[in-house]
Amino acid sequence: MDHVGAVERPMMDYSFPTADGTISSIAKPTIEANNFEIKPSIVQIIHQVCNFLVYLKRTLISILLIFLYSRLPICLEFWLIFKVILIRTQSC
C-alpha cells in the first residue's frame, strides 16, 4: 500500500494522544470504483426492513390511539370541569 503523506513514527508514539486527539494507525484503502453492484438479496433485505419499520410505526400509533381513547372519558370529565371553572372565573 502506498501511504502518501504518512509520517513515519515509532510504534511507541501511537500509544500517546496528541493535541489534536488520537490518530488512527489503520489506513483506509481507497476505492477507485465509481459504481457498485448491489446483490438482489441485499435489495430484498432492505425492502423487508423498510416494510417492517412501516408496520412497526403503524402498530405503535394504533397502540397509542387505543390507550388514549381508553382514557378519553376521564379526560373529557376533567375538561368539562376545567371549562366550568373557566366560565365561573371569567364571570367574576
C-alpha positions as CSV (number, residue, x, y, z in Angstrom):
1,M,0.0,0.0,0.0
2,D,1.1,3.5,-0.8
3,H,0.8,5.7,2.3
4,V,1.0,9.2,0.6
5,G,1.7,11.9,3.1
6,A,2.0,9.5,6.1
7,V,4.6,10.4,8.7
8,E,6.7,7.6,9.9
9,R,6.7,7.4,13.7
10,P,8.0,4.9,16.2
11,M,5.5,2.4,17.5
12,M,5.5,4.0,21.0
13,D,4.2,7.3,19.6
14,Y,0.9,5.6,18.6
15,S,0.0,4.9,22.2
16,F,0.2,8.6,23.2
17,P,-2.6,11.0,22.3
18,T,-1.7,14.2,20.5
19,A,-3.1,17.7,21.0
20,D,-5.4,17.0,18.0
21,G,-6.6,13.8,19.6
22,T,-5.7,10.3,18.8
23,I,-4.6,9.4,15.3
24,S,-5.7,6.1,13.8
25,S,-2.9,3.8,12.7
26,I,-5.3,2.0,10.4
27,A,-5.0,3.1,6.8
28,K,-8.3,3.0,5.0
29,P,-7.9,1.7,1.4
30,T,-9.0,4.0,-1.4
31,I,-11.8,2.7,-3.6
32,E,-11.4,3.6,-7.2
33,A,-14.8,2.4,-8.5
34,N,-17.5,4.9,-9.5
35,N,-20.3,2.4,-9.3
36,F,-21.1,-0.6,-7.2
37,E,-23.3,-3.6,-7.7
38,I,-25.9,-4.4,-5.1
39,K,-26.9,-8.0,-5.0
40,P,-30.7,-8.7,-5.3
41,S,-30.6,-10.4,-1.9
42,I,-29.4,-7.2,-0.2
43,V,-32.1,-5.2,-2.0
44,Q,-34.7,-7.7,-0.7
45,I,-33.4,-7.4,2.9
46,I,-33.6,-3.6,2.7
47,H,-37.1,-3.9,1.3
48,Q,-38.2,-6.2,4.1
49,V,-36.6,-4.0,6.8
50,C,-38.5,-0.9,5.4
51,N,-41.8,-2.8,5.3
52,F,-41.2,-3.9,8.9
53,L,-40.5,-0.4,10.0
54,V,-43.7,0.9,8.4
55,Y,-45.6,-2.0,10.1
56,L,-44.0,-1.1,13.4
57,K,-44.8,2.6,13.1
58,R,-48.5,1.8,12.3
59,T,-48.7,-0.7,15.2
60,L,-47.2,1.8,17.7
61,I,-49.6,4.5,16.5
62,S,-52.6,2.1,16.9
63,I,-51.5,1.1,20.4
64,L,-51.1,4.8,21.4
65,L,-54.6,5.7,19.9
66,I,-56.2,2.7,21.8
67,F,-54.6,3.9,25.0
68,L,-55.7,7.5,24.5
69,Y,-59.3,6.5,23.6
70,S,-59.5,4.2,26.6
71,R,-58.6,7.3,28.8
72,L,-60.9,9.6,26.9
73,P,-63.8,9.6,29.3
74,I,-61.5,10.6,32.2
75,C,-60.0,13.4,30.0
76,L,-63.4,14.6,29.0
77,E,-64.6,14.8,32.6
78,F,-61.6,16.8,33.6
79,W,-62.0,19.1,30.5
80,L,-65.7,19.7,31.4
81,I,-64.8,20.6,35.0
82,F,-62.0,22.9,33.7
83,K,-64.4,24.6,31.4
84,V,-66.9,25.2,34.2
85,I,-64.1,26.7,36.4
86,L,-63.0,28.9,33.5
87,I,-66.6,30.2,33.0
88,R,-67.0,30.9,36.7
89,T,-63.7,32.8,37.0
90,Q,-64.4,34.9,33.9
91,S,-67.8,36.0,35.2
92,C,-66.2,37.4,38.4
